[in-house]
Each structure stands twice: as C-alpha cells, then as structure tokens.
C-alpha cells in the first residue's frame, strides 16, 4: 500500500480538517503541570459561574507583543469559562486624551466594567483580576453599621481591643462602614444592610434595645460579638443563652499559645462557612452560646476540641473542670448562625459569637481569624462571591535553602571567586615572566 497515492493524501487531509473543525467547535485543554499552573483557582471558577451579563476589560498596554501576550494568555483562561468577557487593547501613547481622562499614569493597567460599575487594577495576575471581578459583583446597596455609645469595640479605633484593622480590611473590599448611635438617631436607617454589636461595656437602654429588636423584626442582619454586657432583651428575642465562665482549651498549648484561655475553634461540617477556612480560629476569653428554643434555625460555625471546657473559676495555678459548677466538657460551640424566613420569604441571618477579641487589632493576625471575620461579613451581607485568592508561586520556581547553604554560597561569590581570579592572574603573570 503506497501512502503517497492521491487518495490516501486526500483522506489524511480530510482527517486533519475534521480534527481542526472539531477542535474549533469543542475546544478542550489539559493541564499536566504538577502544580496546576495553567488553570484558574477553583474559587475563581466559582465566581465566574455566578456572573450575569457582559464583562468588558480594557487593557492599557503599549503595542509590544510580549506585554500584550501576557494579558491575552491570562484573559483567555477566564474567557474559556465565561464567554461574555471581551478584551480591548489601548496604547496610551496613541490615545493620550483617553489616558489622561482615565488617569492612566503607568502600564499595564486593566479597566474592568460590569453591571454599570468600574474597577481598575495595576497588574496582570489572577489574584488581582479575580478580586476586582468579585468587587464589581458586590451587593453593596447598604451600609455596615457598628453600634457605638456604650464603649463598644470600634470599627475605626486604634486601641488594642478595637476593630480598626478589621474595618480597614472591609473598606478595602468595597464595603461601606459607618458607626451608629441608636439613642441619638432613634432608629436604624433603612439603608443599613448589616448591624454589628461588638462588646458593649455598658447596658443598652430600654429604648435602644427596642430599636435593635425592631430592626431584627423587619428582617435586618446582625453580627453580635458577645463580649462585655449582654442585652437581656436580645437574648430572649434570639432564644439563646451563654454557659457560665469562659472557655479554656488545652489545645492552645499545641498551637504555641502560652495561655489556656484561648479557645481553638475549627469549622463544623455542613456549615455555610465550612469551605472558607483551612486553619484554626483563635478566640481569647470566649463564651459558649447555646440555643434554647426553635425560634430560629441554629447552625454551629466553630467548635472546640474535646480537651476544652467552660471554666467558671479564676485562671490561676492548676485548673481542672468542675462539673458541679456547670462546667461542660468539649466539644463546645463558639459561634452560631441563626436563620429564619421572613414574611417576604427572604432568609434572615444573625451570627452570635461569644468573643470580639479575635477580630481586635492585637489578635486579628492570628490563625484564620482574618479569613473567618471576612467570611462572616460576606455571608451576612449576601456577598459569598467575595474571596481571597492567594498569590500562586509554582513550587519549581521557588528556591528553599538552609541558612548554612546560603552562607556558603555567599562566601563563594564574595570571597572564593575573587580570590580564585587573583590567584589565576598572579599565576598567569608568573608563567609569562618565566617564559
């Protein structure tokens, strides 16, 4: 059989044409790299699945093939999963008026437009692009209001117990924050989407408690960080109570903590925040909330291990659980998500956590505290699409050397090679003189 026969050549060309046609109609890609460097993060894919409507990207990049290829390669990955994404290149030097109007002072910059909103980023990587898309899809119709007037931990405060760093983090995610004094305003404004009550040091007045309950009665969302004074009307309305004392946890020592009164909380199975956490949350001086009736559907969010209990005595010397004092052995729930259907059929959300210090300026950087705090706000405000994509660096592009090896290599380049060059030069000079 002679493959050079015209019929066989025609059949080969026909097969190639069919393969190219199928590849164009049904494009498929496989990423065989060990680190998955050529595919998008799973959370990016989940975000793209929730988008609706066109997403326009204008890339301000000089007309240089290598720089534009980097943008095209990244955006093509997004377009595979979201076909409604369009890309347009603009050379700022060719359109200076547009660059001045949009204040494009350096390149590359990407301008994203979605649902009538705009976001601009000054880099080309998945982390920046996905976070910008998430902000564009943000449901930020209302404000997040922190109650003040009773010595609460402030979302703008700089003291150790305040939540100023957390407030800055939320503003960086495009949330709008205010502080609200119910006794002065007489009500919670209609444009407040989420209310935060964080560790009041003094009691709420009857009028203030009534304002808070009226807000909840009309379907408002609440994050209650239950340090300090406990408003009794709020307890009764939510149908919860707190175990006496605060949690001590022997697992804290395993995590490098030198104080037993830090509860180590881990996400519970099937909770709405289970997939957002991959590390423990550290909660100092935490209380244990318990549901007392079925007014709300309660779902635990964080739970301690078996080596914990609610200590009612002083934390001095050797401590041990005393069942007679109402001290219960762990696992203990540290955070509860309360939900119910409102008259309009919408799902109302309230989260009760027996601690505010875990989000304080002095403690937010520990464990998964930051991620847990963000996840709480995202879920309560209906913005679960807001995510944090860690910057991806492939393992084969990282060099990890021990300090001794680093010092050895530094010695070779700083002293060894110069000395070798000097010796070589002297040897060559000596040979020439001898010759």
Kinemage of the C-alpha trace (Angstrom):
@kinemage 1
@onewidth
@group {chain A} dominant
@subgroup {mainchain}
@vectorlist {calphas} color= white
{ca unk a 1} P 0.000 0.000 0.000
{ca unk a 2} L 1.525 3.258 -1.087
{ca unk a 3} L 0.676 6.158 1.226
{ca unk a 4} L 1.718 8.613 -1.498
{ca unk a 5} L -1.302 7.690 -3.549
{ca unk a 6} L -3.518 10.802 -4.069
{ca unk a 7} L -6.478 9.075 -2.416
{ca unk a 8} L -4.547 8.473 0.812
{ca unk a 9} L -3.239 12.023 0.781
{ca unk a 10} L -6.797 13.272 0.363
{ca unk a 11} L -8.015 11.111 3.277
{ca unk a 12} L -5.205 12.358 5.514
{ca unk a 13} L -6.015 15.983 4.697
{ca unk a 14} L -9.700 15.267 5.265
{ca unk a 15} L -8.988 13.799 8.713
{ca unk a 16} L -6.825 16.776 9.629
{ca unk a 17} L -9.567 19.142 8.511
{ca unk a 18} L -12.153 17.303 10.612
{ca unk a 19} L -9.859 17.377 13.652
{ca unk a 20} L -9.303 21.138 13.279
{ca unk a 21} L -13.037 21.729 12.835
{ca unk a 22} L -13.888 19.716 15.949
{ca unk a 23} L -11.140 21.483 17.906
{ca unk a 24} L -12.661 24.813 16.925
{ca unk a 25} L -16.189 23.747 17.859
{ca unk a 26} L -15.270 21.913 21.071
{ca unk a 27} L -12.056 23.419 22.476
{ca unk a 28} L -10.523 21.279 25.220
{ca unk a 29} L -7.385 21.786 27.265
{ca unk a 30} L -5.480 19.628 29.724
{ca unk a 31} L -3.116 20.938 32.366
{ca unk a 32} L -0.456 18.297 33.019
{ca unk a 33} L 1.767 20.526 35.170
{ca unk a 34} L 2.267 19.154 38.690
{ca unk a 35} L 1.281 22.470 40.293
{ca unk a 36} L -1.690 23.219 38.024
{ca unk a 37} L -0.112 26.486 36.934
{ca unk a 38} L -2.116 26.699 33.697
{ca unk a 39} L -5.583 26.602 35.238
{ca unk a 40} L -7.635 29.012 37.277
{ca unk a 41} L -8.150 28.739 41.017
{ca unk a 42} L -11.343 26.798 41.957
{ca unk a 43} L -12.720 29.883 43.725
{ca unk a 44} L -12.175 31.925 40.549
{ca unk a 45} L -14.209 29.365 38.622
{ca unk a 46} L -16.987 29.518 41.215
{ca unk a 47} L -17.036 33.317 40.939
{ca unk a 48} L -17.302 33.239 37.143
{ca unk a 49} L -20.240 30.830 37.341
{ca unk a 50} L -22.177 33.408 39.347
{ca unk a 51} L -21.711 36.309 36.908
{ca unk a 52} L -24.504 37.538 34.694
{ca unk a 53} L -24.093 39.914 31.791
{ca unk a 54} L -21.094 41.147 29.814
{ca unk a 55} L -17.722 41.818 31.407
{ca unk a 56} L -15.561 44.281 29.446
{ca unk a 57} L -11.806 44.544 30.018
{ca unk a 58} L -9.771 47.394 28.550
{ca unk a 59} L -6.040 46.766 28.791
{ca unk a 60} L -3.830 49.860 28.710
{ca unk a 61} L -0.633 48.300 27.399
{ca unk a 62} L 1.929 49.590 24.870
{ca unk a 63} L 1.840 47.987 21.428
{ca unk a 64} L 4.501 45.460 22.397
{ca unk a 65} L 3.820 41.782 21.567
{ca unk a 66} L 5.342 40.296 24.733
{ca unk a 67} L 3.449 42.586 27.132
{ca unk a 68} L 0.142 42.100 25.333
{ca unk a 69} L 0.641 38.345 25.097
{ca unk a 70} L 0.781 38.154 28.890
{ca unk a 71} L -2.622 39.845 29.140
{ca unk a 72} L -4.116 37.751 26.360
{ca unk a 73} L -2.910 34.500 27.935
{ca unk a 74} L -4.479 35.326 31.311
{ca unk a 75} L -7.773 36.614 29.911
{ca unk a 76} L -8.125 33.608 27.606
{ca unk a 77} L -8.336 31.364 30.692
{ca unk a 78} L -11.231 33.462 32.002
{ca unk a 79} L -12.937 33.551 28.624
{ca unk a 80} L -12.956 29.755 28.419
{ca unk a 81} L -15.246 29.670 31.468
{ca unk a 82} L -17.074 32.975 30.867
{ca unk a 83} L -17.623 33.645 27.146
{ca unk a 84} L -19.246 37.037 27.838
{ca unk a 85} L -15.823 38.538 28.606
{ca unk a 86} L -14.418 40.922 25.990
{ca unk a 87} L -10.895 42.322 25.751
{ca unk a 88} L -9.739 45.535 24.118
{ca unk a 89} L -6.177 46.865 23.968
{ca unk a 90} L -5.356 50.567 24.160
{ca unk a 91} L -1.890 52.046 23.689
{ca unk a 92} L -1.777 55.117 25.966
{ca unk a 93} L 0.798 56.791 23.719
{ca unk a 94} L -1.610 56.515 20.774
{ca unk a 95} L -4.645 57.764 22.742
{ca unk a 96} L -3.235 60.291 25.246
{ca unk a 97} L -6.543 62.087 25.787
{ca unk a 98} L -8.271 58.893 26.917
{ca unk a 99} L -5.292 58.024 29.135
{ca unk a 100} L -5.445 61.463 30.807
{ca unk a 101} L -9.204 61.224 31.253
{ca unk a 102} L -8.891 57.846 32.990
{ca unk a 103} L -5.717 58.908 34.853
{ca unk a 104} L -3.584 56.152 33.352
{ca unk a 105} L -0.106 57.122 34.543
{ca unk a 106} L 1.670 53.782 34.077
{ca unk a 107} L 1.201 50.473 32.328
{ca unk a 108} L -0.013 47.810 32.382
{ca unk a 109} L -3.420 48.723 33.801
{ca unk a 110} L -6.713 46.929 33.320
{ca unk a 111} L -10.090 48.692 33.390
{ca unk a 112} L -12.970 46.314 34.160
{ca unk a 113} L -16.618 47.219 33.511
{ca unk a 114} L -19.514 45.128 34.754
{ca unk a 115} L -23.137 45.908 35.641
{ca unk a 116} L -22.562 49.649 35.281
{ca unk a 117} L -19.578 49.676 37.670
{ca unk a 118} L -15.856 50.016 37.053
{ca unk a 119} L -12.707 48.676 38.705
{ca unk a 120} L -9.112 49.413 37.762
{ca unk a 121} L -6.108 47.267 38.672
{ca unk a 122} L -2.428 47.953 38.179
{ca unk a 123} L -1.164 44.468 37.483
{ca unk a 124} L -1.754 41.357 35.425
{ca unk a 125} L -2.292 38.263 37.571
{ca unk a 126} L -5.175 36.059 38.656
{ca unk a 127} L -5.181 37.306 42.233
{ca unk a 128} L -5.753 40.970 41.311
{ca unk a 129} L -8.155 40.224 38.462
{ca unk a 130} L -10.396 37.851 40.412
{ca unk a 131} L -10.595 40.169 43.420
{ca unk a 132} L -11.572 43.055 41.104
{ca unk a 133} L -14.315 40.967 39.463
{ca unk a 134} L -15.589 39.980 42.915
{ca unk a 135} L -15.780 43.634 43.964
{ca unk a 136} L -17.682 44.501 40.794
{ca unk a 137} L -20.272 41.851 41.625
{ca unk a 138} L -20.546 43.113 45.204
{ca unk a 139} L -24.041 43.626 46.576
{ca unk a 140} L -23.218 46.873 48.356
{ca unk a 141} L -26.609 48.505 48.330
{ca unk a 142} L -26.485 49.149 52.076
{ca unk a 143} L -24.113 50.135 54.842
{ca unk a 144} L -22.471 48.106 57.563
{ca unk a 145} L -23.137 49.954 60.819
{ca unk a 146} L -21.242 49.414 64.048
{ca unk a 147} L -23.245 50.331 67.155
{ca unk a 148} L -21.497 52.837 69.403
{ca unk a 149} L -22.257 54.800 72.572
{ca unk a 150} L -21.683 52.030 75.122
{ca unk a 151} L -17.911 51.541 74.948
{ca unk a 152} L -18.106 49.051 72.085
{ca unk a 153} L -15.072 47.900 70.125
{ca unk a 154} L -14.906 50.433 67.290
{ca unk a 155} L -14.519 49.646 63.581
{ca unk a 156} L -12.344 52.752 63.296
{ca unk a 157} L -10.498 52.549 66.630
{ca unk a 158} L -6.753 52.077 67.042
{ca unk a 159} L -6.655 50.642 70.561
{ca unk a 160} L -5.723 47.007 71.071
{ca unk a 161} L -9.310 45.919 71.745
{ca unk a 162} L -10.786 47.931 68.847
{ca unk a 163} L -11.613 46.561 65.397
{ca unk a 164} L -9.927 49.271 63.309
{ca unk a 165} L -7.754 46.878 61.305
{ca unk a 166} L -10.815 44.770 60.511
{ca unk a 167} L -12.680 47.900 59.445
{ca unk a 168} L -9.832 48.846 57.087
{ca unk a 169} L -9.957 45.352 55.660
{ca unk a 170} L -13.687 45.653 54.957
{ca unk a 171} L -13.270 49.044 53.296
{ca unk a 172} L -10.589 47.508 51.100
{ca unk a 173} L -13.251 45.017 49.972
{ca unk a 174} L -15.521 47.942 48.938
{ca unk a 175} L -17.866 47.719 51.929
{ca unk a 176} L -19.295 50.982 53.246
{ca unk a 177} L -18.919 51.417 57.013
{ca unk a 178} L -20.487 53.824 59.472
{ca unk a 179} L -20.875 53.986 63.234
{ca unk a 180} L -24.380 54.365 64.595
{ca unk a 181} L -25.674 55.539 67.974
{ca unk a 182} L -29.285 54.280 68.178
{ca unk a 183} L -30.098 56.516 71.158
{ca unk a 184} L -29.370 59.598 69.029
{ca unk a 185} L -30.883 58.522 65.714
{ca unk a 186} L -33.986 56.929 67.230
{ca unk a 187} L -33.928 54.102 64.690
{ca unk a 188} L -31.706 52.037 62.432
{ca unk a 189} L -31.747 53.708 58.991
{ca unk a 190} L -33.293 51.749 56.131
{ca unk a 191} L -30.045 51.756 54.157
{ca unk a 192} L -28.211 49.753 56.826
{ca unk a 193} L -27.621 46.262 55.444
{ca unk a 194} L -25.806 44.775 58.441
{ca unk a 195} L -25.550 45.787 62.092
{ca unk a 196} L -22.540 44.910 64.272
{ca unk a 197} L -22.791 44.866 68.067
{ca unk a 198} L -19.273 44.349 69.430
{ca unk a 199} L -18.677 44.064 73.169
{ca unk a 200} L -20.679 46.902 74.760
{ca unk a 201} L -19.161 47.876 78.106
{ca unk a 202} L -22.423 49.325 79.497
{ca unk a 203} L -26.058 48.304 79.272
{ca unk a 204} L -28.251 49.334 76.364
{ca unk a 205} L -31.230 51.408 77.464
{ca unk a 206} L -34.732 50.022 77.036
{ca unk a 207} L -35.303 52.368 74.093
{ca unk a 208} L -32.058 51.297 72.408
{ca unk a 209} L -32.875 47.617 72.898
{ca unk a 210} L -36.312 48.234 71.391
{ca unk a 211} L -34.697 49.902 68.346
{ca unk a 212} L -32.409 46.906 67.891
{ca unk a 213} L -35.294 44.422 68.167
{ca unk a 214} L -37.395 46.453 65.737
{ca unk a 215} L -34.525 46.276 63.233
{ca unk a 216} L -34.445 42.483 63.594
{ca unk a 217} L -38.221 42.229 63.418
{ca unk a 218} L -38.072 43.859 59.974
{ca unk a 219} L -35.555 41.308 58.663
{ca unk a 220} L -32.222 43.000 59.427
{ca unk a 221} L -28.936 41.081 59.649
{ca unk a 222} L -26.835 41.176 62.814
{ca unk a 223} L -23.314 40.188 63.841
{ca unk a 224} L -23.201 40.020 67.633
{ca unk a 225} L -19.734 39.706 69.162
{ca unk a 226} L -20.883 38.934 72.668
{ca unk a 227} L -18.190 40.280 74.968
{ca unk a 228} L -18.996 42.761 77.704
{ca unk a 229} L -22.611 43.402 78.693
{ca unk a 230} L -25.273 41.025 77.407
{ca unk a 231} L -28.570 42.736 76.476
{ca unk a 232} L -31.220 40.536 78.037
{ca unk a 233} L -33.963 41.510 75.528
{ca unk a 234} L -31.702 40.401 72.675
{ca unk a 235} L -31.063 37.037 74.360
{ca unk a 236} L -34.779 36.438 74.750
{ca unk a 237} L -35.563 37.525 71.189
{ca unk a 238} L -32.972 35.192 69.664
{ca unk a 239} L -33.799 32.389 72.100
{ca unk a 240} L -30.219 31.765 73.231
{ca unk a 241} L -28.178 31.800 76.421
{ca unk a 242} L -24.498 31.548 77.364
{ca unk a 243} L -22.797 28.946 79.525
{ca unk a 244} L -21.180 30.403 82.646
{ca unk a 245} L -17.495 31.308 82.530
{ca unk a 246} L -15.135 31.387 79.569
{ca unk a 247} L -13.573 28.611 77.531
{ca unk a 248} L -10.202 27.122 78.406
{ca unk a 249} L -8.622 24.821 75.861
{ca unk a 250} L -5.643 22.526 76.320
{ca unk a 251} L -5.188 22.553 72.540
{ca unk a 252} L -3.950 26.145 72.786
{ca unk a 253} L -0.580 24.881 74.011
{ca unk a 254} L -0.328 22.648 70.924
{ca unk a 255} L -0.736 25.776 68.779
{ca unk a 256} L 2.070 27.622 70.538
{ca unk a 257} L -0.136 29.673 72.873
{ca unk a 258} L 1.061 30.143 76.451
{ca unk a 259} L -2.404 30.947 77.827
{ca unk a 260} L -5.108 28.287 78.347
{ca unk a 261} L -7.969 30.796 77.979
{ca unk a 262} L -7.642 30.885 74.179
{ca unk a 263} L -10.220 28.653 72.543
{ca unk a 264} L -9.139 26.900 69.355
{ca unk a 265} L -12.141 26.868 67.032
{ca unk a 266} L -12.411 24.807 63.872
{ca unk a 267} L -15.206 24.958 61.277
{ca unk a 268} L -18.026 22.479 61.683
{ca unk a 269} L -19.209 20.195 58.910
{ca unk a 270} L -22.034 21.382 56.658
{ca unk a 271} L -21.877 24.948 57.990
{ca unk a 272} L -22.190 27.819 55.476
{ca unk a 273} L -18.577 28.821 56.154
{ca unk a 274} L -17.007 25.358 56.150
{ca unk a 275} L -15.262 25.726 52.787
{ca unk a 276} L -13.823 29.173 53.510
{ca unk a 277} L -11.477 28.097 56.329
{ca unk a 278} L -8.421 25.883 56.224
{ca unk a 279} L -6.909 26.755 59.610
{ca unk a 280} L -7.962 27.214 63.232
{ca unk a 281} L -9.504 30.387 64.653
{ca unk a 282} L -8.117 31.676 67.980
{ca unk a 283} L -10.706 33.182 70.344
{ca unk a 284} L -9.476 34.625 73.683
{ca unk a 285} L -11.858 34.619 76.690
{ca unk a 286} L -14.662 33.125 74.594
{ca unk a 287} L -18.165 32.438 75.844
{ca unk a 288} L -20.290 29.493 74.685
{ca unk a 289} L -23.677 30.380 73.148
{ca unk a 290} L -26.466 27.815 73.411
{ca unk a 291} L -29.811 27.729 71.625
{ca unk a 292} L -32.791 27.489 73.997
{ca unk a 293} L -35.797 27.217 71.665
{ca unk a 294} L -36.720 26.813 67.997
{ca unk a 295} L -37.492 30.441 67.155
{ca unk a 296} L -34.537 30.343 64.777
{ca unk a 297} L -32.704 27.573 62.923
{ca unk a 298} L -29.282 27.349 64.586
{ca unk a 299} L -26.144 26.072 62.842
{ca unk a 300} L -22.810 25.890 64.706
{ca unk a 301} L -19.951 27.558 62.824
{ca unk a 302} L -16.972 26.948 65.110
{ca unk a 303} L -16.357 24.208 67.631
{ca unk a 304} L -13.594 23.393 70.108
{ca unk a 305} L -11.983 20.015 70.649
{ca unk a 306} L -12.580 17.508 73.428
{ca unk a 307} L -9.894 18.971 75.728
{ca unk a 308} L -11.845 22.155 76.462
{ca unk a 309} L -14.484 23.303 78.926
{ca unk a 310} L -16.138 26.474 80.203
{ca unk a 311} L -14.094 27.494 83.240
{ca unk a 312} L -16.057 29.402 85.886
{ca unk a 313} L -13.214 29.940 88.346
{ca unk a 314} L -10.041 32.009 88.297
{ca unk a 315} L -7.340 31.070 85.829
{ca unk a 316} L -4.547 30.660 88.358
{ca unk a 317} L -2.308 27.757 89.110
{ca unk a 318} L -3.576 24.316 88.244
{ca unk a 319} L -7.104 24.325 86.840
{ca unk a 320} L -9.424 21.420 86.205
{ca unk a 321} L -13.032 21.014 85.104
{ca unk a 322} L -15.620 21.145 87.901
{ca unk a 323} L -18.907 19.559 86.734
{ca unk a 324} L -20.672 20.766 89.905
{ca unk a 325} L -20.091 24.380 88.817
{ca unk a 326} L -21.769 23.806 85.454
{ca unk a 327} L -18.513 23.328 83.567
{ca unk a 328} L -19.165 21.217 80.490
{ca unk a 329} L -16.593 19.168 78.634
{ca unk a 330} L -15.929 19.996 74.977
{ca unk a 331} L -16.525 19.989 72.105
{ca unk a 332} L -18.182 23.375 72.651
{ca unk a 333} L -19.801 25.645 70.082
{ca unk a 334} L -18.168 29.078 69.842
{ca unk a 335} L -20.277 30.637 67.079
{ca unk a 336} L -23.878 30.117 65.961
{ca unk a 337} L -25.548 31.097 62.697
{ca unk a 338} L -29.249 31.785 63.226
{ca unk a 339} L -31.588 31.884 60.231
{ca unk a 340} L -35.303 32.141 59.605
{ca unk a 341} L -37.675 33.022 56.779
{ca unk a 342} L -39.180 36.496 56.923
{ca unk a 343} L -42.745 37.365 55.952
{ca unk a 344} L -41.487 38.261 52.459
{ca unk a 345} L -39.879 34.831 52.101
{ca unk a 346} L -36.286 36.074 52.342
{ca unk a 347} L -33.715 34.378 54.563
{ca unk a 348} L -32.792 36.475 57.603
{ca unk a 349} L -29.300 35.903 59.053
{ca unk a 350} L -27.844 36.512 62.502
{ca unk a 351} L -24.475 35.327 63.817
{ca unk a 352} L -23.691 35.147 67.535
{ca unk a 353} L -20.074 34.682 68.657
{ca unk a 354} L -19.066 34.652 72.306
{ca unk a 355} L -15.962 36.771 71.664
{ca unk a 356} L -14.888 40.009 69.999
{ca unk a 357} L -11.161 39.908 70.732
{ca unk a 358} L -10.449 37.519 67.863
{ca unk a 359} L -11.088 40.432 65.440
{ca unk a 360} L -9.317 43.042 67.569
{ca unk a 361} L -6.289 44.976 66.345
{ca unk a 362} L -3.998 42.885 68.535
{ca unk a 363} L -5.391 39.473 67.555
{ca unk a 364} L -6.757 39.580 64.002
{ca unk a 365} L -3.486 38.317 62.531
{ca unk a 366} L -3.568 35.040 64.460
{ca unk a 367} L -4.569 31.793 62.792
{ca unk a 368} L -7.544 32.109 60.433
{ca unk a 369} L -9.101 34.998 62.382
{ca unk a 370} L -8.892 37.414 59.460
{ca unk a 371} L -10.374 34.929 56.981
{ca unk a 372} L -13.138 33.941 59.389
{ca unk a 373} L -14.075 37.575 60.004
{ca unk a 374} L -14.291 38.274 56.275
{ca unk a 375} L -16.331 35.124 55.699
{ca unk a 376} L -18.813 36.244 58.384
{ca unk a 377} L -19.377 39.593 56.677
{ca unk a 378} L -19.566 38.093 53.189
{ca unk a 379} L -22.200 35.577 54.288
{ca unk a 380} L -24.292 38.006 56.329
{ca unk a 381} L -24.345 40.605 53.547
{ca unk a 382} L -25.065 38.082 50.790
{ca unk a 383} L -21.659 38.511 49.178
{ca unk a 384} L -20.304 34.990 49.381
{ca unk a 385} L -18.658 35.534 45.972
{ca unk a 386} L -16.078 37.825 47.613
{ca unk a 387} L -12.978 35.694 48.056
{ca unk a 388} L -9.281 35.933 48.700
{ca unk a 389} L -7.131 34.220 46.089
{ca unk a 390} L -3.628 33.609 47.442
{ca unk a 391} L -0.814 34.602 45.139
{ca unk a 392} L 0.309 31.469 43.328
{ca unk a 393} L 4.017 30.714 43.007
{ca unk a 394} L 4.815 27.310 41.427
{ca unk a 395} L 6.958 25.113 43.628
{ca unk a 396} L 9.553 24.659 40.880
{ca unk a 397} L 10.060 28.424 40.753
{ca unk a 398} L 10.938 28.672 44.432
{ca unk a 399} L 14.355 28.072 45.941
{ca unk a 400} L 14.468 26.996 49.574
{ca unk a 401} L 17.954 26.736 51.056
{ca unk a 402} L 19.060 26.306 54.606
{ca unk a 403} L 20.913 29.251 56.187
{ca unk a 404} L 24.217 27.324 56.168
{ca unk a 405} L 23.985 26.715 52.437
{ca unk a 406} L 23.052 30.346 51.775
{ca unk a 407} L 26.070 31.476 53.810
{ca unk a 408} L 28.292 29.037 51.915
{ca unk a 409} L 27.135 30.291 48.513
{ca unk a 410} L 27.550 33.895 49.634
{ca unk a 411} L 31.103 33.104 50.759
{ca unk a 412} L 31.929 31.520 47.401
{ca unk a 413} L 30.735 34.536 45.406
{ca unk a 414} L 32.042 37.209 47.769
{ca unk a 415} L 35.423 35.685 48.618
{ca unk a 416} L 36.064 32.395 46.809
{ca unk a 417} L 35.665 33.577 43.210
{ca unk a 418} L 37.562 36.906 43.710
{ca unk a 419} L 40.437 35.073 45.390
{ca unk a 420} L 40.467 32.491 42.563
{ca unk a 421} L 40.632 35.275 39.971
{ca unk a 422} L 43.503 36.967 41.812
{ca unk a 423} L 45.432 33.690 42.120
{ca unk a 424} L 44.796 32.885 38.457
{ca unk a 425} L 46.019 36.333 37.418
{ca unk a 426} L 49.181 36.008 39.516
{ca unk a 427} L 49.852 32.535 38.099
{ca unk a 428} L 49.437 33.715 34.505
{ca unk a 429} L 51.755 36.676 35.192
{ca unk a 430} L 54.371 34.375 36.739
{ca unk a 431} L 54.216 31.999 33.751
{ca unk a 432} L 54.692 34.830 31.291
{ca unk a 433} L 57.732 36.178 33.180
{ca unk a 434} L 59.225 32.688 33.347
{ca unk a 435} L 58.732 32.201 29.622
